[in-house]
Amino acid sequence: MGEAKAEEKQPVKRRRGAARERILDAAARRFYADGVAATGIDTITAEAGVAKMSLYNNFDSKADLVRAYLEARHEEWLGLYRRRLADAQGPADAVLAVFDAYADHADFAYEHGFRGCGLLNAAAELPTGHEGRTVVRHHKEQVESLLAGHLRELLPGQEEKARVTAEHLAFLLEGAIVRAGLEGDGARMRSARDLAASLLDTL
């Protein structure tokens, strides 16, 4: 009897999981293209093809949906980075894998073109104290930490130089992605990668 009930519940659970993904995908498209503040719940549910109650069955609030969207973008970037890292031939290539992952993100086929880092765009709209801003800050801190880790391998025994260089490269990366977003393509990301490679050659 217990097993039969468990089997009956599985399709419902799968449907809920599918609805959550549709909602999150729709939110990702609309938040990136139109902005967080300009995108209402009705717009998201209409695009996802679900009832409003379905959204609230999966997310506590719009703020919760925004946080989930930002976490998903972070995981998406990590996936791109890990794929690039798998081909790295040493710590210098591993540093450049971070830049390549951002360039790969810029090359996605966005509905209204590339508008820069979706995480930063969202953070700029969110008020101080919003948990979404914490997600974005943690993402940027993790990126800089990844750079620092690869640089420590490249510069053994030079902890401070690795830290300062990681900060330098993080600033280069952020400046490039802002300019790339304004210009609507990934050319600045590729230029930043070339600059980073030149800097690494001098270490």
Salt bridges, closest charged atoms under 4 A:
ASP34 OD2 - ARG30 NE 2.72
ASP42 OD1 - LYS52 NZ 2.95
GLU47 OE2 - ARG29 NE 2.67
GLU47 OE1 - ARG30 NH1 2.78
ASP64 OD1 - ARG67 NH2 2.34
GLU71 OE1 - ARG67 NH1 2.82
GLU76 OE1 - HIS105 NE2 2.90
ASP100 OD2 - ARG84 NH1 3.92
ASP100 OD1 - ARG193 NE 2.77
ASP104 OD2 - ARG84 NE 2.84
ASP107 OD1 - ARG190 NH1 3.49
GLU111 OE2 - ARG30 NH2 3.25
GLU111 OE2 - HIS112 NE2 3.40
GLU131 OE2 - ARG67 NE 3.76
GLU141 OE2 - ARG137 NE 3.47
GLU159 OE2 - ARG152 NH1 3.62
GLU160 OE2 - ARG163 NH2 2.63
GLU174 OE2 - LYS140 NZ 3.11
GLU183 OE2 - ARG179 NH2 3.09
GLU183 OE1 - ARG188 NE 3.05
